[in-house]
Amino acid sequence: MIKLTGKGRRLVFVASGGLGDCLLLTPFLRALRRSGGHGRITVAVQANAMQIYDRNPHLDHLVPCQGSDLFMWAMEEPDADLFAPYIDVHSEDGENPLNVTVEPVMAPNPVGRPVIEQIATMAGINLCAEEMAMEIFTTQEDERFAQALFIDDDPRPTVYVNTSSNYPEKQYPLGHWKEVECLLGGRVRFISSAGCAAGLEQVHIIESAPGLRALAEVLRRVDCALSVDSFPQHLAAAVGTAAVTLFGASNPAVFGHRTNVNITSGACPPCADTPRRKACQRQVCMEAIPPQAVADAVVRIIHEGAGVK
């Protein structure tokens, strides 16, 4: 739901979806603030994504929400504009605002345009390529946390690896991950967060789980990120670190980034958010990505300077 008139009105900015979705919306907060059209901007975001916005200078008020509380912020108000591109919330009986229906406004996967560009078109916001950059603001404490991970004398390039996704269709087989680990073993130093590299043996797990801001600083310092299509690949792009990203059902043309090496098997076209995805019994698109191609992409980023670092 996007209803923007400006003219000094209050703006309610609802960042819903997963962590990656919330990060993908940050260019719009910056653009709406710089436009000068709104006197006060309130951002409502799910509590687990709060650190994506809690140091952002482009908002006036941040509201961390739980469950349906977030969607309540997307109810229309007569004295405020609304920016909630992922959801449409209305009262089923037209009177009781507590009885809400949540409906997806967009299903961008089948469309071969970047999701940020699609939202900009829907909202009538003109963004050039540079203005579509995501951002997360960190603190000195976040910087110190990350820097402490790199004080040893290990001369190998560091690769942050993430094998985890909440969506089964984005999973790369563990056996393939182990083969990638074997192909790169000894040549790079793998690090990861707890629970993000289960089953791998050569990965240094960050002992105290970093918050999202601290993780941004970790990713800023590594030589490469390696991930399925999930939050870490978006966060790496936000801090200027090149990533190797494995895509299956989701579309790299929509959710990939120019700083990344986006790998697909070509076994079948992207099918996320389509009836064909629901009928799929196995993730052939992910299973068919060769581990050697993944390892080669990591080496290319490290040794040929791919990306923007």
Order of alpha helices (4+ residues) and beta strands (2+ residues): beta-beta-alpha-alpha-beta-beta-alpha-beta-beta-beta-alpha-alpha-beta-alpha-beta-beta-alpha-beta-alpha-beta-alpha-beta-alpha-alpha-alpha
